[in-house]
């Protein structure tokens, strides 16, 4: 029996790696001879690197970089030597989890550390660098990362701005002459399922600003600064990326990379699946298992279980999903290849308890399912 286990994270409870291992433990408790192929999934946000490393056997590369506030930390990225591919997630160097809530400072927070990770990958000879955008503490339009890659930003007095952060309206001129030339020989790919534009009510400031520490009364000023920056970049590059889908991701990081680094923006799920060879692993399997914290009608819009289900359906393999919460009207999920959605909670409990017990709950759920499945298969 060959089972592919490809869940997303159960946010706030367990990573996709933890979920995949727990699901496998449940199956193996029933039948130790089962072959469990673990392919933990992600969409470009937190956990992307760890998921790819577990499923594809890459190497974790550690680097000393700056955190969002300029303090020295050790961050890491995934390196796949054979393909010369680096996988970087912004959260490891420039993410909210690196700060305590009282440290959130959108005026100072910078993506410089992520740029340092890109520099290290370039030094290794990366042919492709995949950058997962999710969980950033920043709203700097990617200026910090661009500074690490050689671009210089100057104020109206001609003085270089060392850490732009959220003070985008202070930029007067942009100097691209020292942009790292190794970027010309490297494919930069943004992994994100966020399609928000840079500006407006659905943009980087209004949608993501508050979670990074922007107060309600500051939204207008941050939006004005971002709009000013967009106009300046348009004048410099003669191209307008402000309305490009995904330009608003990670506090405008997507915009900065699209404008200056000739990036491609692709579905985070699709990229993770590609690097992990998910489709090849599904072929020949008897079951495919996915899951995430909540499976509902919104899961149809690019969520991991649906992506997994579609690949399983393509190859005629039965797929099911585990969920902490199941929404109503999910019948349409069957069209995507998800034949069954099962809850992991097995007794009355509040949300906090369920999230704390996530790994044990999903292990027991997979064990219950496989015992039932085995009974049916034996007839």
C-alpha positions as CSV (number, residue, x, y, z in Angstrom):
1,X,0.0,0.0,0.0
2,X,1.5,3.3,-1.1
3,X,0.1,6.5,0.4
4,X,1.2,10.0,-0.5
5,X,0.7,12.4,2.5
6,X,0.7,16.0,1.4
7,X,-1.0,18.3,3.9
8,X,-0.7,22.1,4.4
9,X,0.0,23.5,7.8
10,X,-2.7,23.7,10.4
11,X,-2.0,27.3,11.3
12,X,-1.4,28.0,14.9
13,X,-1.4,24.2,15.7
14,X,1.2,22.3,13.6
15,X,3.4,22.8,10.6
16,X,2.8,20.8,7.4
17,X,5.9,18.7,8.3
18,X,4.4,17.9,11.8
19,X,1.0,17.1,10.3
20,X,2.5,14.8,7.6
21,X,4.5,12.9,10.2
22,X,1.5,12.5,12.5
23,X,-0.7,11.2,9.7
24,X,1.9,8.7,8.7
25,X,2.2,7.5,12.3
26,X,-1.5,6.8,12.3
27,X,-1.4,4.7,9.2
28,X,1.7,2.8,10.4
29,X,0.0,2.0,13.7
30,X,-2.6,0.0,11.8
31,X,-0.2,-1.5,9.2
32,X,3.6,-1.1,9.6
33,X,4.1,-2.3,6.0
34,X,2.4,0.7,4.5
35,X,4.7,2.8,2.4
36,X,4.1,6.5,3.4
37,X,5.5,9.1,1.0
38,X,5.7,12.4,3.0
39,X,5.3,15.5,0.8
40,X,4.4,18.3,3.2
41,X,3.1,21.3,1.3
42,X,3.1,25.1,1.6
43,X,2.0,28.0,-0.5
44,X,5.2,30.2,-0.2
45,X,4.6,31.3,3.4
46,X,6.0,30.0,6.6
47,X,7.1,26.4,6.5
48,X,7.8,26.4,2.7
49,X,11.5,25.7,3.1
50,X,11.1,23.0,5.7
51,X,8.4,21.3,3.6
52,X,10.6,21.3,0.5
53,X,13.6,20.0,2.4
54,X,11.7,17.1,3.9
55,X,10.1,16.0,0.7
56,X,13.0,16.7,-1.7
57,X,16.2,16.0,0.3
58,X,17.8,19.4,0.0
59,X,20.3,21.1,2.3
60,X,19.6,23.8,4.9
61,X,22.0,26.7,4.5
62,X,22.4,29.0,7.5
63,X,23.5,32.7,7.2
64,X,24.1,35.6,9.5
65,X,21.7,38.3,8.4
66,X,19.8,41.3,9.7
67,X,16.3,40.8,11.2
68,X,13.5,43.3,10.4
69,X,14.9,45.8,12.9
70,X,18.6,45.4,11.9
71,X,19.7,43.0,14.6
72,X,22.0,40.1,13.7
73,X,20.3,36.7,13.6
74,X,20.9,33.3,12.0
75,X,18.4,32.7,9.2
76,X,18.4,29.9,6.6
77,X,17.2,28.8,3.2
78,X,16.9,25.6,1.2
79,X,19.5,24.6,-1.3
80,X,19.1,21.9,-3.9
81,X,22.6,21.3,-5.3
82,X,21.7,19.1,-8.3
83,X,19.3,21.7,-9.7
84,X,21.2,24.7,-8.3
85,X,17.9,26.0,-6.8
86,X,17.6,28.1,-3.7
87,X,14.3,28.4,-1.8
88,X,14.0,31.4,0.4
89,X,11.1,32.4,2.6
90,X,10.9,36.0,3.7
91,X,9.6,35.0,7.1
92,X,13.0,33.5,8.2
93,X,14.8,36.8,7.9
94,X,12.2,39.5,7.7
95,X,9.1,37.9,9.3
96,X,6.7,38.8,12.1
97,X,7.6,35.7,14.1
98,X,11.0,37.3,14.7
99,X,9.5,40.2,16.6
100,X,7.5,40.4,19.8
101,X,4.2,42.3,19.4
102,X,5.6,45.4,21.2
103,X,8.4,45.5,18.7
104,X,6.3,45.8,15.5
105,X,7.6,48.9,13.8
106,X,6.5,49.3,10.2
107,X,8.4,52.6,9.9
108,X,11.7,50.9,10.6
109,X,11.1,47.3,9.6
110,X,13.2,46.3,6.5
111,X,13.5,43.3,4.1
112,X,17.3,43.8,4.0
113,X,18.0,40.4,5.6
114,X,16.0,38.6,2.9
115,X,18.3,40.4,0.4
116,X,21.3,39.0,2.2
117,X,19.9,35.5,1.8
118,X,19.5,36.1,-1.9
119,X,23.1,37.3,-2.1
120,X,24.4,34.1,-0.4
121,X,22.4,32.0,-2.9
122,X,23.9,34.0,-5.8
123,X,27.4,33.2,-4.4
124,X,26.5,29.5,-4.5
125,X,25.8,29.8,-8.2
126,X,22.0,29.6,-8.0
127,X,20.4,29.1,-11.4
128,X,17.0,29.7,-9.8
129,X,15.9,31.4,-6.6
130,X,12.4,30.9,-5.4
131,X,11.3,33.6,-2.9
132,X,8.2,32.7,-0.8
133,X,6.3,35.8,0.3
134,X,4.4,35.4,3.4
135,X,4.5,36.5,7.1
136,X,6.6,39.6,6.6
137,X,7.0,42.2,9.3
138,X,7.6,44.8,6.7
139,X,5.8,47.3,4.5
140,X,8.9,48.7,2.7
141,X,8.0,47.9,-0.9
142,X,11.0,45.6,-1.0
143,X,13.5,48.4,-0.7
144,X,15.5,46.7,2.0
145,X,16.1,43.6,-0.1
146,X,16.9,45.8,-3.1
147,X,19.5,47.7,-1.0
148,X,21.2,44.4,-0.1
149,X,21.3,43.6,-3.9
150,X,23.0,46.9,-4.7
151,X,20.3,49.5,-5.4
152,X,20.8,52.8,-3.6
153,X,18.0,55.2,-2.5
154,X,18.8,58.9,-1.8
155,X,16.8,61.6,-0.1
156,X,16.2,65.2,-1.4
157,X,19.5,66.3,0.2
158,X,21.4,63.6,-1.8
159,X,22.1,61.5,1.3
160,X,21.7,57.8,1.1
161,X,18.8,56.4,3.1
162,X,20.3,53.4,4.9
163,X,17.1,51.8,6.1
164,X,14.1,53.0,4.2
165,X,11.5,50.9,6.0
166,X,8.1,52.5,5.7
167,X,9.5,56.0,5.0
168,X,9.1,55.6,1.2
169,X,8.1,59.2,0.7
170,X,11.6,60.3,1.7
171,X,13.1,58.8,-1.4
172,X,14.0,61.3,-4.1
173,X,16.3,59.4,-6.4
174,X,17.1,55.7,-7.2
175,X,20.5,54.5,-8.4
176,X,20.5,51.1,-10.0
177,X,24.1,51.2,-11.3
178,X,25.4,48.8,-8.6
179,X,22.6,46.2,-8.8
180,X,24.2,42.8,-8.6
181,X,24.9,41.7,-12.2
182,X,24.7,38.0,-11.2
183,X,20.9,38.5,-11.2
184,X,21.0,38.6,-15.0
185,X,22.0,34.9,-15.1
186,X,19.6,33.8,-12.4
187,X,15.8,33.2,-12.6
188,X,14.0,34.8,-9.7
189,X,10.6,33.4,-9.0
190,X,8.1,34.8,-6.5
191,X,6.1,32.1,-4.8
192,X,2.8,33.5,-3.6
193,X,-0.9,32.8,-3.8
194,X,-1.6,36.4,-2.8
195,X,-3.0,38.4,-5.8
196,X,-3.5,41.8,-4.1
197,X,-2.3,44.9,-6.1
198,X,0.1,47.4,-4.5
199,X,-2.4,50.2,-3.9
200,X,-6.0,50.8,-2.9
201,X,-8.5,49.1,-0.5
202,X,-7.2,45.7,-1.6
203,X,-3.6,46.7,-1.6
204,X,-0.5,46.1,0.6
205,X,-1.3,48.9,3.2
206,X,-5.0,48.5,3.7
207,X,-5.1,44.7,3.7
208,X,-1.8,43.8,5.4
209,X,-0.7,46.9,7.2
210,X,-2.5,46.4,10.5
211,X,-1.0,43.0,11.1
212,X,2.5,44.6,10.7
213,X,1.7,47.3,13.3
214,X,0.2,50.1,11.2
215,X,-2.4,51.9,13.3
216,X,-5.7,52.8,11.7
217,X,-4.8,56.5,11.9
218,X,-1.5,55.8,10.0
219,X,-3.1,54.0,7.1
220,X,-3.5,57.1,4.9
221,X,0.1,58.2,5.4
222,X,1.5,54.8,4.6
223,X,-0.8,54.5,1.5
224,X,0.4,57.9,0.3
225,X,4.0,56.9,0.8
226,X,3.5,53.7,-1.2
227,X,1.7,55.5,-4.0
228,X,4.6,58.0,-4.2
229,X,7.1,55.2,-4.3
230,X,5.1,53.5,-7.1
231,X,5.2,56.7,-9.2
232,X,8.9,57.1,-8.6
233,X,9.6,53.5,-9.7
234,X,7.4,53.9,-12.8
235,X,9.4,57.0,-13.8
236,X,12.7,55.1,-13.2
237,X,11.7,51.8,-14.9
238,X,9.2,53.1,-17.5
239,X,6.9,50.2,-16.4
240,X,3.9,50.3,-14.0
241,X,3.7,47.2,-11.8
242,X,1.4,48.8,-9.2
243,X,-1.7,47.0,-10.5
244,X,0.1,43.7,-11.2
245,X,-1.5,40.8,-9.3
246,X,0.7,40.0,-6.3
247,X,2.5,43.3,-6.3
248,X,1.0,44.0,-2.9
249,X,2.3,40.8,-1.3
250,X,4.5,41.0,1.8
251,X,4.1,44.8,2.2
252,X,4.8,45.6,-1.4
253,X,7.8,43.2,-1.6
254,X,6.3,41.7,-4.7
255,X,6.2,45.1,-6.4
256,X,9.9,45.8,-5.7
257,X,11.0,42.4,-7.1
258,X,8.8,42.6,-10.1
259,X,9.9,46.1,-11.0
260,X,13.7,45.8,-10.5
261,X,14.6,42.1,-10.7
262,X,12.5,40.9,-13.7
263,X,10.8,38.3,-11.5
264,X,8.2,35.7,-12.4
265,X,5.3,35.5,-10.1
266,X,3.8,32.0,-9.8
267,X,1.4,30.1,-7.5
268,X,3.1,29.1,-4.3
269,X,1.5,25.7,-4.3
270,X,2.4,25.0,-7.9
271,X,6.1,25.8,-7.2
272,X,6.3,23.8,-4.0
273,X,4.6,20.9,-5.8
274,X,7.1,21.2,-8.7
275,X,10.2,21.2,-6.5
276,X,8.8,18.3,-4.4
277,X,7.9,16.3,-7.6
278,X,4.4,15.8,-6.1
279,X,2.7,14.7,-9.3
280,X,5.3,12.0,-10.0
281,X,4.9,10.7,-6.4
282,X,1.1,10.6,-6.7
283,X,1.3,8.4,-9.8
284,X,1.1,4.8,-8.7
285,X,-0.2,5.6,-5.2
286,X,-3.3,4.0,-3.9
287,X,-4.3,6.9,-1.7
288,X,-3.5,10.6,-1.4
289,X,-4.0,12.4,1.9
290,X,-4.1,16.2,2.3
291,X,-5.6,18.6,4.8
292,X,-5.4,22.0,6.5
293,X,-6.9,23.8,9.5
294,X,-10.2,24.7,7.8
295,X,-11.6,23.1,4.6
296,X,-14.6,25.0,3.3
297,X,-15.9,26.6,0.1
298,X,-13.0,29.1,0.2
299,X,-10.6,26.1,-0.3
300,X,-11.6,26.2,-4.0
301,X,-9.6,29.3,-4.4
302,X,-6.0,28.0,-4.6
303,X,-5.8,26.2,-1.3
304,X,-3.4,23.2,-0.9
305,X,-5.9,20.4,-0.5
306,X,-7.7,21.4,-3.8
307,X,-4.3,21.5,-5.6
308,X,-3.4,18.1,-4.3
309,X,-6.9,16.7,-5.1
310,X,-6.7,17.9,-8.7
311,X,-3.4,16.1,-9.2
312,X,-4.8,13.0,-7.7
313,X,-7.9,13.2,-9.9
314,X,-5.7,13.6,-12.9
315,X,-4.1,10.2,-12.2
316,X,-7.2,8.4,-11.0
317,X,-6.1,8.2,-7.4
318,X,-8.5,8.6,-4.4
319,X,-7.8,11.6,-2.3
320,X,-9.2,12.8,1.0
321,X,-8.6,15.7,3.4
322,X,-8.3,16.1,7.1
323,X,-9.5,19.3,8.7
324,X,-9.7,20.9,12.1
325,X,-12.9,22.6,10.9
326,X,-15.2,21.7,8.1
327,X,-17.4,24.3,6.5
328,X,-20.8,23.9,5.0
329,X,-21.5,23.4,1.3
330,X,-18.3,21.6,0.5
331,X,-19.9,19.1,-1.9
332,X,-18.3,21.0,-4.8
333,X,-14.9,19.8,-3.5
334,X,-15.6,16.4,-4.9
335,X,-15.2,17.9,-8.4
336,X,-11.6,18.7,-7.5
337,X,-10.7,15.2,-6.6
338,X,-11.3,15.3,-2.8
339,X,-13.6,12.4,-2.3
340,X,-14.0,12.8,1.5
341,X,-13.2,15.4,4.2
342,X,-12.8,14.1,7.7
343,X,-12.6,16.1,11.0
344,X,-9.7,15.4,13.3
345,X,-11.4,16.4,16.5
346,X,-12.8,13.2,18.3
347,X,-14.4,14.7,21.4
348,X,-15.9,18.0,22.6
349,X,-13.2,20.6,23.2
350,X,-12.6,24.3,22.8
351,X,-10.5,25.7,20.0
352,X,-7.4,26.3,22.2
353,X,-7.3,22.7,23.3
354,X,-7.8,21.4,19.8
355,X,-5.0,23.5,18.4
356,X,-2.7,22.5,21.2
357,X,-3.5,18.8,20.6
358,X,-3.3,19.0,16.8
359,X,-0.6,16.4,16.1
360,X,-2.2,13.7,18.4
361,X,-5.7,14.5,17.0
362,X,-4.7,14.1,13.4
363,X,-2.7,10.9,14.2
364,X,-5.7,9.3,15.8
365,X,-7.9,10.5,12.9
366,X,-5.7,8.9,10.4
367,X,-5.6,5.7,12.4
368,X,-9.4,5.6,12.6
369,X,-9.7,6.2,8.9
370,X,-7.3,3.5,7.9
371,X,-8.8,0.9,10.2
372,X,-12.2,1.7,8.5
373,X,-10.6,1.6,5.0
374,X,-8.8,-1.7,5.7
375,X,-12.1,-3.3,6.8
376,X,-13.8,-2.3,3.6
377,X,-10.8,-3.4,1.5
378,X,-10.8,-6.8,3.2
379,X,-14.3,-7.7,2.0
